[in-house]
Amino acid sequence: MKQENYLYSGLGERFRSEWKIYAAAFLFIIVADSIGQIKVPLGPGMLILFPIFYSIIMGILSGPQVLKFFKKKEVKAASKLVIVCICPFIAKLGINAGASIETVISAGPALLLQEFGNLGTIFLSLPIALLLGLKRESIGACHSINRETNLALMQDMFGPDSAEARGSLSVYIIGGMVGTIFFGFMATVVAATGLFHPYALGMASGVGAGIMMASATASLSAMYPAMADQISALASASETISGIDGIYMAIFVGIPLCNWLYRVLEPKLGPVHDRLFKKKES
Protein backbone atom coordinates (compact mmCIF):
# COMPACT_ATOMS: atom_id res chain seq x y z
CA MET A 1 0.00 0.00 0.00
CA LYS A 2 1.34 3.39 -0.91
CA GLN A 3 1.68 5.75 2.00
CA GLU A 4 0.75 8.86 0.05
CA ASN A 5 -2.61 8.00 -1.48
CA TYR A 6 -3.40 4.58 -0.02
CA LEU A 7 -4.00 2.87 -3.35
CA TYR A 8 -4.08 -0.94 -3.54
CA SER A 9 -2.85 -3.26 -6.26
CA GLY A 10 -5.64 -5.75 -5.62
CA LEU A 11 -8.29 -7.04 -3.22
CA GLY A 12 -5.79 -9.28 -1.46
CA GLU A 13 -3.54 -6.38 -0.53
CA ARG A 14 -6.53 -4.33 0.55
CA PHE A 15 -7.82 -7.07 2.84
CA ARG A 16 -4.39 -7.61 4.40
CA SER A 17 -4.15 -3.89 5.11
CA GLU A 18 -7.71 -3.37 6.37
CA TRP A 19 -8.75 -6.68 7.95
CA LYS A 20 -8.62 -5.20 11.45
CA ILE A 21 -11.16 -2.56 10.42
CA TYR A 22 -13.66 -5.17 9.23
CA ALA A 23 -13.11 -7.43 12.25
CA ALA A 24 -13.49 -4.56 14.72
CA ALA A 25 -16.60 -3.25 12.94
CA PHE A 26 -18.20 -6.71 13.13
CA LEU A 27 -17.34 -6.97 16.83
CA PHE A 28 -18.71 -3.48 17.53
CA ILE A 29 -21.97 -4.40 15.76
CA ILE A 30 -22.41 -7.52 17.89
CA VAL A 31 -21.69 -5.69 21.15
CA ALA A 32 -23.83 -2.64 20.31
CA ASP A 33 -26.75 -4.75 19.08
CA SER A 34 -26.59 -6.87 22.23
CA ILE A 35 -26.93 -3.75 24.37
CA GLY A 36 -29.83 -2.46 22.27
CA GLN A 37 -31.74 0.76 22.93
CA ILE A 38 -31.62 2.39 26.34
CA LYS A 39 -34.55 4.69 27.10
CA VAL A 40 -34.23 7.16 29.95
CA PRO A 41 -37.35 9.21 30.88
CA LEU A 42 -36.42 12.81 31.60
CA GLY A 43 -39.22 15.20 32.50
CA PRO A 44 -41.69 15.44 29.61
CA GLY A 45 -39.12 13.99 27.22
CA MET A 46 -37.12 10.82 26.82
CA LEU A 47 -33.43 10.23 26.12
CA ILE A 48 -32.82 7.31 23.77
CA LEU A 49 -29.39 5.78 23.29
CA PHE A 50 -29.14 3.79 20.06
CA PRO A 51 -26.60 1.06 19.20
CA ILE A 52 -24.74 3.47 16.90
CA PHE A 53 -23.89 5.53 19.99
CA TYR A 54 -22.05 2.61 21.59
CA SER A 55 -20.35 1.73 18.31
CA ILE A 56 -18.96 5.24 17.91
CA ILE A 57 -17.69 5.24 21.50
CA MET A 58 -15.93 1.91 20.94
CA GLY A 59 -14.43 3.22 17.71
CA ILE A 60 -13.10 6.34 19.43
CA LEU A 61 -11.57 4.32 22.25
CA SER A 62 -9.82 1.98 19.81
CA GLY A 63 -8.27 4.87 17.84
CA PRO A 64 -4.65 6.07 17.88
CA GLN A 65 -5.34 8.69 20.55
CA VAL A 66 -6.55 6.24 23.23
CA LEU A 67 -5.98 2.47 23.06
CA LYS A 68 -3.95 2.69 19.82
CA PHE A 69 -5.57 -0.47 18.39
CA PHE A 70 -5.78 1.35 15.05
CA LYS A 71 -3.00 3.37 13.46
CA LYS A 72 -3.43 6.60 11.53
CA LYS A 73 -3.27 4.89 8.14
CA GLU A 74 -6.13 2.58 9.18
CA VAL A 75 -8.15 5.56 10.37
CA LYS A 76 -7.72 7.17 6.93
CA ALA A 77 -8.77 3.94 5.23
CA ALA A 78 -11.82 3.60 7.46
CA SER A 79 -12.99 7.16 6.71
CA LYS A 80 -13.29 6.26 3.02
CA LEU A 81 -15.45 3.22 3.84
CA VAL A 82 -18.17 5.32 5.47
CA ILE A 83 -19.94 6.05 2.20
CA VAL A 84 -19.91 2.34 1.29
CA CYS A 85 -21.67 1.47 4.53
CA ILE A 86 -24.41 4.10 4.33
CA CYS A 87 -25.53 3.41 0.72
CA PRO A 88 -27.80 0.44 1.66
CA PHE A 89 -29.36 2.58 4.38
CA ILE A 90 -30.18 5.38 1.91
CA ALA A 91 -31.79 2.83 -0.42
CA LYS A 92 -33.88 1.48 2.47
CA LEU A 93 -35.26 4.94 3.20
CA GLY A 94 -36.42 5.26 -0.40
CA ILE A 95 -38.17 1.89 -0.24
CA ASN A 96 -39.98 2.85 2.98
CA ALA A 97 -41.19 6.10 1.48
CA GLY A 98 -42.31 4.40 -1.73
CA ALA A 99 -44.39 1.89 0.20
CA SER A 100 -46.38 4.78 1.72
CA ILE A 101 -46.63 6.96 -1.37
CA GLU A 102 -50.28 7.97 -0.70
CA THR A 103 -49.37 9.42 2.70
CA VAL A 104 -46.43 11.23 1.12
CA ILE A 105 -48.59 12.82 -1.59
CA SER A 106 -51.19 13.93 0.94
CA ALA A 107 -48.51 15.87 2.83
CA GLY A 108 -48.30 18.34 -0.05
CA PRO A 109 -45.43 20.76 -0.78
CA ALA A 110 -44.37 21.03 2.88
CA LEU A 111 -42.02 18.09 2.45
CA LEU A 112 -40.27 19.84 -0.44
CA LEU A 113 -39.99 23.26 1.18
CA GLN A 114 -38.66 22.23 4.58
CA GLU A 115 -35.08 22.04 3.29
CA PHE A 116 -34.90 25.85 3.20
CA GLY A 117 -34.97 25.83 6.99
CA ASN A 118 -31.59 24.12 7.15
CA LEU A 119 -29.88 26.98 5.32
CA GLY A 120 -30.47 29.48 8.11
CA THR A 121 -28.08 27.65 10.43
CA ILE A 122 -25.16 28.54 8.13
CA PHE A 123 -25.25 32.17 9.27
CA LEU A 124 -24.97 31.04 12.90
CA SER A 125 -22.62 28.07 12.68
CA LEU A 126 -19.95 29.29 10.25
CA PRO A 127 -18.89 32.39 12.24
CA ILE A 128 -18.68 30.24 15.39
CA ALA A 129 -16.58 27.66 13.53
CA LEU A 130 -14.16 30.36 12.39
CA LEU A 131 -13.89 31.75 15.91
CA LEU A 132 -13.05 28.23 17.12
CA GLY A 133 -10.14 28.07 14.67
CA LEU A 134 -11.54 26.03 11.78
CA LYS A 135 -10.45 26.98 8.27
CA ARG A 136 -11.79 25.24 5.15
CA GLU A 137 -13.17 22.55 7.47
CA SER A 138 -15.87 25.04 8.41
CA ILE A 139 -17.38 24.85 4.91
CA GLY A 140 -17.85 21.10 5.15
CA ALA A 141 -19.06 21.32 8.73
CA CYS A 142 -21.55 24.16 8.27
CA HIS A 143 -23.05 23.81 4.80
CA SER A 144 -25.81 21.46 5.99
CA ILE A 145 -26.83 19.05 8.73
CA ASN A 146 -24.02 16.79 7.43
CA ARG A 147 -25.57 13.39 7.30
CA GLU A 148 -25.27 10.49 4.87
CA THR A 149 -25.98 12.21 1.55
CA ASN A 150 -24.05 15.37 2.47
CA LEU A 151 -21.03 13.35 3.55
CA ALA A 152 -21.04 11.58 0.19
CA LEU A 153 -21.38 14.93 -1.61
CA MET A 154 -18.44 16.53 0.17
CA GLN A 155 -16.18 13.56 -0.52
CA ASP A 156 -17.20 13.62 -4.18
CA MET A 157 -16.74 17.38 -4.64
CA PHE A 158 -13.59 17.98 -2.61
CA GLY A 159 -12.07 14.51 -2.18
CA PRO A 160 -11.98 12.21 0.88
CA ASP A 161 -8.73 13.73 2.18
CA SER A 162 -9.83 17.38 1.84
CA ALA A 163 -10.36 19.79 4.72
CA GLU A 164 -14.01 20.17 3.69
CA ALA A 165 -14.57 16.40 3.89
CA ARG A 166 -12.89 16.26 7.31
CA GLY A 167 -15.22 18.98 8.58
CA SER A 168 -18.25 17.14 7.23
CA LEU A 169 -17.15 13.82 8.71
CA SER A 170 -16.52 15.41 12.11
CA VAL A 171 -20.04 16.80 12.31
CA TYR A 172 -21.40 13.49 11.01
CA ILE A 173 -19.79 11.62 13.91
CA ILE A 174 -20.68 14.15 16.60
CA GLY A 175 -24.21 14.39 15.23
CA GLY A 176 -24.57 10.62 15.49
CA MET A 177 -23.75 10.79 19.17
CA VAL A 178 -25.11 14.09 20.50
CA GLY A 179 -27.72 14.72 17.80
CA THR A 180 -29.39 11.36 18.32
CA ILE A 181 -29.93 12.01 22.02
CA PHE A 182 -31.01 15.60 21.40
CA PHE A 183 -33.55 14.71 18.69
CA GLY A 184 -35.24 11.98 20.70
CA PHE A 185 -35.54 14.24 23.72
CA MET A 186 -36.69 17.35 21.85
CA ALA A 187 -39.32 15.42 19.88
CA THR A 188 -41.13 14.43 23.06
CA VAL A 189 -40.69 17.88 24.63
CA VAL A 190 -42.21 19.63 21.60
CA ALA A 191 -44.97 17.03 21.32
CA ALA A 192 -45.87 17.56 24.97
CA THR A 193 -46.70 21.22 24.22
CA GLY A 194 -49.56 20.15 21.93
CA LEU A 195 -48.76 22.95 19.48
CA PHE A 196 -48.14 20.67 16.49
CA HIS A 197 -49.99 17.76 14.95
CA PRO A 198 -48.19 14.41 15.29
CA TYR A 199 -47.96 14.20 11.49
CA ALA A 200 -46.14 17.55 11.39
CA LEU A 201 -43.71 16.30 14.03
CA GLY A 202 -43.16 13.14 11.98
CA MET A 203 -42.33 15.23 8.91
CA ALA A 204 -40.00 17.41 10.98
CA SER A 205 -38.11 14.29 12.10
CA GLY A 206 -36.80 13.64 8.58
CA VAL A 207 -34.12 16.30 8.31
CA GLY A 208 -31.71 14.14 6.33
CA ALA A 209 -30.26 12.25 9.32
CA GLY A 210 -31.36 8.63 9.47
CA ILE A 211 -30.32 7.95 13.05
CA MET A 212 -31.83 11.23 14.27
CA MET A 213 -35.05 10.43 12.44
CA ALA A 214 -35.15 7.00 14.10
CA SER A 215 -34.64 8.56 17.52
CA ALA A 216 -37.40 11.15 17.03
CA THR A 217 -39.91 8.73 15.50
CA ALA A 218 -39.32 6.19 18.26
CA SER A 219 -40.16 8.83 20.85
CA LEU A 220 -43.19 10.07 18.91
CA SER A 221 -44.47 6.54 18.28
CA ALA A 222 -44.33 5.86 22.01
CA MET A 223 -46.44 8.97 22.63
CA TYR A 224 -48.89 8.35 19.76
CA PRO A 225 -49.05 4.56 19.29
CA ALA A 226 -52.25 4.77 17.19
CA MET A 227 -50.43 6.99 14.66
CA ALA A 228 -47.08 5.20 14.75
CA ASP A 229 -47.29 3.86 11.17
CA GLN A 230 -48.27 7.22 9.69
CA ILE A 231 -45.58 9.07 11.67
CA SER A 232 -42.96 6.58 10.49
CA ALA A 233 -44.12 6.86 6.86
CA LEU A 234 -44.02 10.66 6.87
CA ALA A 235 -40.65 10.68 8.60
CA SER A 236 -39.19 8.23 6.06
CA ALA A 237 -40.62 10.24 3.16
CA SER A 238 -39.31 13.47 4.62
CA GLU A 239 -35.93 11.84 5.20
CA THR A 240 -35.74 10.64 1.60
CA ILE A 241 -36.85 13.94 0.09
CA SER A 242 -34.47 15.85 2.35
CA GLY A 243 -31.69 13.68 1.01
CA ILE A 244 -32.74 14.28 -2.60
CA ASP A 245 -33.49 18.00 -2.64
CA GLY A 246 -30.90 18.54 0.07
CA ILE A 247 -28.19 17.54 -2.39
CA TYR A 248 -29.25 20.20 -4.89
CA MET A 249 -29.77 22.73 -2.13
CA ALA A 250 -26.23 22.08 -0.90
CA ILE A 251 -24.68 22.20 -4.39
CA PHE A 252 -26.41 25.36 -5.61
CA VAL A 253 -27.04 27.26 -2.36
CA GLY A 254 -25.40 25.84 0.77
CA ILE A 255 -21.82 25.34 -0.41
CA PRO A 256 -21.64 28.56 -2.49
CA LEU A 257 -23.08 30.47 0.47
CA CYS A 258 -20.48 28.94 2.81
CA ASN A 259 -17.70 29.75 0.36
CA TRP A 260 -18.84 33.36 0.11
CA LEU A 261 -19.20 33.76 3.87
CA TYR A 262 -15.80 32.15 4.37
CA ARG A 263 -14.14 34.65 2.03
CA VAL A 264 -15.88 37.54 3.80
CA LEU A 265 -15.59 36.44 7.44
CA GLU A 266 -12.36 34.44 7.68
CA PRO A 267 -10.03 37.47 7.28
CA LYS A 268 -11.94 39.16 10.12
CA LEU A 269 -12.69 36.29 12.50
CA GLY A 270 -9.54 34.25 11.91
CA PRO A 271 -7.27 36.84 13.54
CA VAL A 272 -9.70 37.06 16.48
CA HIS A 273 -9.16 33.37 17.17
CA ASP A 274 -5.40 33.78 16.82
CA ARG A 275 -5.35 36.62 19.34
CA LEU A 276 -7.47 34.69 21.82
CA PHE A 277 -5.39 31.55 21.42
CA LYS A 278 -2.08 33.39 21.82
CA LYS A 279 -3.42 35.22 24.85
CA LYS A 280 -4.37 31.97 26.57
CA GLU A 281 -1.06 30.41 25.57
CA SER A 282 0.91 33.27 27.06
C-alpha positions in Angstrom: 0.0 0.0 0.0 1.3 3.4 -0.9 1.7 5.7 2.0 0.8 8.9 0.1 -2.6 8.0 -1.5 -3.4 4.6 0.0 -4.0 2.9 -3.4 -4.1 -0.9 -3.5 -2.8 -3.3 -6.3 -5.6 -5.7 -5.6 -8.3 -7.0 -3.2 -5.8 -9.3 -1.5 -3.5 -6.4 -0.5 -6.5 -4.3 0.5 -7.8 -7.1 2.8 -4.4 -7.6 4.4 -4.1 -3.9 5.1 -7.7 -3.4 6.4 -8.8 -6.7 7.9 -8.6 -5.2 11.4 -11.2 -2.6 10.4 -13.7 -5.2 9.2 -13.1 -7.4 12.2 -13.5 -4.6 14.7 -16.6 -3.3 12.9 -18.2 -6.7 13.1 -17.3 -7.0 16.8 -18.7 -3.5 17.5 -22.0 -4.4 15.8 -22.4 -7.5 17.9 -21.7 -5.7 21.2 -23.8 -2.6 20.3 -26.8 -4.7 19.1 -26.6 -6.9 22.2 -26.9 -3.7 24.4 -29.8 -2.5 22.3 -31.7 0.8 22.9 -31.6 2.4 26.3 -34.6 4.7 27.1 -34.2 7.2 30.0 -37.4 9.2 30.9 -36.4 12.8 31.6 -39.2 15.2 32.5 -41.7 15.4 29.6 -39.1 14.0 27.2 -37.1 10.8 26.8 -33.4 10.2 26.1 -32.8 7.3 23.8 -29.4 5.8 23.3 -29.1 3.8 20.1 -26.6 1.1 19.2 -24.7 3.5 16.9 -23.9 5.5 20.0 -22.0 2.6 21.6 -20.4 1.7 18.3 -19.0 5.2 17.9 -17.7 5.2 21.5 -15.9 1.9 20.9 -14.4 3.2 17.7 -13.1 6.3 19.4 -11.6 4.3 22.3 -9.8 2.0 19.8 -8.3 4.9 17.8 -4.6 6.1 17.9 -5.3 8.7 20.5 -6.5 6.2 23.2 -6.0 2.5 23.1 -4.0 2.7 19.8 -5.6 -0.5 18.4 -5.8 1.4 15.0 -3.0 3.4 13.5 -3.4 6.6 11.5 -3.3 4.9 8.1 -6.1 2.6 9.2 -8.1 5.6 10.4 -7.7 7.2 6.9 -8.8 3.9 5.2 -11.8 3.6 7.5 -13.0 7.2 6.7 -13.3 6.3 3.0 -15.4 3.2 3.8 -18.2 5.3 5.5 -19.9 6.0 2.2 -19.9 2.3 1.3 -21.7 1.5 4.5 -24.4 4.1 4.3 -25.5 3.4 0.7 -27.8 0.4 1.7 -29.4 2.6 4.4 -30.2 5.4 1.9 -31.8 2.8 -0.4 -33.9 1.5 2.5 -35.3 4.9 3.2 -36.4 5.3 -0.4 -38.2 1.9 -0.2 -40.0 2.8 3.0 -41.2 6.1 1.5 -42.3 4.4 -1.7 -44.4 1.9 0.2 -46.4 4.8 1.7 -46.6 7.0 -1.4 -50.3 8.0 -0.7 -49.4 9.4 2.7 -46.4 11.2 1.1 -48.6 12.8 -1.6 -51.2 13.9 0.9 -48.5 15.9 2.8 -48.3 18.3 -0.1 -45.4 20.8 -0.8 -44.4 21.0 2.9 -42.0 18.1 2.4 -40.3 19.8 -0.4 -40.0 23.3 1.2 -38.7 22.2 4.6 -35.1 22.0 3.3 -34.9 25.8 3.2 -35.0 25.8 7.0 -31.6 24.1 7.2 -29.9 27.0 5.3 -30.5 29.5 8.1 -28.1 27.7 10.4 -25.2 28.5 8.1 -25.3 32.2 9.3 -25.0 31.0 12.9 -22.6 28.1 12.7 -20.0 29.3 10.3 -18.9 32.4 12.2 -18.7 30.2 15.4 -16.6 27.7 13.5 -14.2 30.4 12.4 -13.9 31.7 15.9 -13.1 28.2 17.1 -10.1 28.1 14.7 -11.5 26.0 11.8 -10.5 27.0 8.3 -11.8 25.2 5.2 -13.2 22.6 7.5 -15.9 25.0 8.4 -17.4 24.9 4.9 -17.9 21.1 5.2 -19.1 21.3 8.7 -21.5 24.2 8.3 -23.0 23.8 4.8 -25.8 21.5 6.0 -26.8 19.0 8.7 -24.0 16.8 7.4 -25.6 13.4 7.3 -25.3 10.5 4.9 -26.0 12.2 1.6 -24.0 15.4 2.5 -21.0 13.3 3.6 -21.0 11.6 0.2 -21.4 14.9 -1.6 -18.4 16.5 0.2 -16.2 13.6 -0.5 -17.2 13.6 -4.2 -16.7 17.4 -4.6 -13.6 18.0 -2.6 -12.1 14.5 -2.2 -12.0 12.2 0.9 -8.7 13.7 2.2 -9.8 17.4 1.8 -10.4 19.8 4.7 -14.0 20.2 3.7 -14.6 16.4 3.9 -12.9 16.3 7.3 -15.2 19.0 8.6 -18.2 17.1 7.2 -17.2 13.8 8.7 -16.5 15.4 12.1 -20.0 16.8 12.3 -21.4 13.5 11.0 -19.8 11.6 13.9 -20.7 14.2 16.6 -24.2 14.4 15.2 -24.6 10.6 15.5 -23.8 10.8 19.2 -25.1 14.1 20.5 -27.7 14.7 17.8 -29.4 11.4 18.3 -29.9 12.0 22.0 -31.0 15.6 21.4 -33.5 14.7 18.7 -35.2 12.0 20.7 -35.5 14.2 23.7 -36.7 17.3 21.9 -39.3 15.4 19.9 -41.1 14.4 23.1 -40.7 17.9 24.6 -42.2 19.6 21.6 -45.0 17.0 21.3 -45.9 17.6 25.0 -46.7 21.2 24.2 -49.6 20.2 21.9 -48.8 23.0 19.5 -48.1 20.7 16.5 -50.0 17.8 14.9 -48.2 14.4 15.3 -48.0 14.2 11.5 -46.1 17.6 11.4 -43.7 16.3 14.0 -43.2 13.1 12.0 -42.3 15.2 8.9 -40.0 17.4 11.0 -38.1 14.3 12.1 -36.8 13.6 8.6 -34.1 16.3 8.3 -31.7 14.1 6.3 -30.3 12.2 9.3 -31.4 8.6 9.5 -30.3 7.9 13.0 -31.8 11.2 14.3 -35.0 10.4 12.4 -35.1 7.0 14.1 -34.6 8.6 17.5 -37.4 11.1 17.0 -39.9 8.7 15.5 -39.3 6.2 18.3 -40.2 8.8 20.9 -43.2 10.1 18.9 -44.5 6.5 18.3 -44.3 5.9 22.0 -46.4 9.0 22.6 -48.9 8.4 19.8 -49.0 4.6 19.3 -52.2 4.8 17.2 -50.4 7.0 14.7 -47.1 5.2 14.8 -47.3 3.9 11.2 -48.3 7.2 9.7 -45.6 9.1 11.7 -43.0 6.6 10.5 -44.1 6.9 6.9 -44.0 10.7 6.9 -40.6 10.7 8.6 -39.2 8.2 6.1 -40.6 10.2 3.2 -39.3 13.5 4.6 -35.9 11.8 5.2 -35.7 10.6 1.6 -36.8 13.9 0.1 -34.5 15.9 2.4 -31.7 13.7 1.0 -32.7 14.3 -2.6 -33.5 18.0 -2.6 -30.9 18.5 0.1 -28.2 17.5 -2.4 -29.3 20.2 -4.9 -29.8 22.7 -2.1 -26.2 22.1 -0.9 -24.7 22.2 -4.4 -26.4 25.4 -5.6 -27.0 27.3 -2.4 -25.4 25.8 0.8 -21.8 25.3 -0.4 -21.6 28.6 -2.5 -23.1 30.5 0.5 -20.5 28.9 2.8 -17.7 29.7 0.4 -18.8 33.4 0.1 -19.2 33.8 3.9 -15.8 32.2 4.4 -14.1 34.7 2.0 -15.9 37.5 3.8 -15.6 36.4 7.4 -12.4 34.4 7.7 -10.0 37.5 7.3 -11.9 39.2 10.1 -12.7 36.3 12.5 -9.5 34.2 11.9 -7.3 36.8 13.5 -9.7 37.1 16.5 -9.2 33.4 17.2 -5.4 33.8 16.8 -5.4 36.6 19.3 -7.5 34.7 21.8 -5.4 31.6 21.4 -2.1 33.4 21.8 -3.4 35.2 24.8 -4.4 32.0 26.6 -1.1 30.4 25.6 0.9 33.3 27.1 
